[in-house]
Amino acid sequence: MIIVKLKGGLGNQMFQYATGFSVASQKKEALKLDITGYDDPRYVNANTPRQYRMFPFNLSATIATISEVEKARNPFGIFSKLLRAFSQRVLKKHYVDYDASFFKKNHKYIEGYFQSEKNFIEVKDKALKEFTLKKESEVFLAEKNKIDKTKSVSVHIRRGDYVNDPKTNSAHGVCSKEYYEKAINLMQSKIELPIFYFFSDDILWVKKEFGERTDFKYVSNSRLKEYEELFLMSSCSNHIIANSSFSWWGAYLNKNPKKIVIAPRKWVKKEPDPHPNIVPETWIRI
């Protein structure tokens, strides 16, 4: 049995799940999920509260019990905790991106962010089958039908804690309007008469900022669930993404081999960039 710890929002959970799925597949063991951290007050009372968000997906993994988590996480009791603290605090092993050495270890409990397709590329097709919806609502299908009839480009603008939380803003930053305008112009040079579908956690601000145009459609609304917006983004033919894991998956789930994906050249403010492998090589960075 392999247990992967889930943390962060939906996009992060998907990276963690895909990596756990990869390890479990290679070892031919069952995969279970540790979601105990979502009871932590730091998540519950955060500016952007986090919860386990993959319940609408056709996942083969199951939720681990507290006793299963404890046994896998701390097989040697206090010594396991000390070793983990040394690894994270001294060796700085947080597995934010891709680390080839990670896959050489005999894992039973997996913890990290794993924000790169390189962590699961060998089982990519099987992993993507895990990320399908159990049920599609009428609201979702109606929006998808509109998108399917056009030369669609999803535009994801992440605000929320990237704007309102000083600590998060100092780490991640926000993609500028100039970035989106440049990306839109680039898309128009590559696609004849595209329609841009905007998705955001602050869609009213986006609509006010970008204005009314016949080729601009503002999709996000209170009737759509977060995961439905993710799959609506993925149903678009091409993508302009933010420096966001949610945004990343919106583009990655699109299986069209000819898709055009534009991503920000700078993913976070930190130097050197802890995400050197986050953007696939076929995507365009500006």
Summary of the structure (lengths in Angstrom):
residues: 286
radius of gyration: 19.4
end to end distance: 41.8
largest distance: 62.2
contacts: 842
relative contact order: 0.14
helix: 44%
strand: 13%
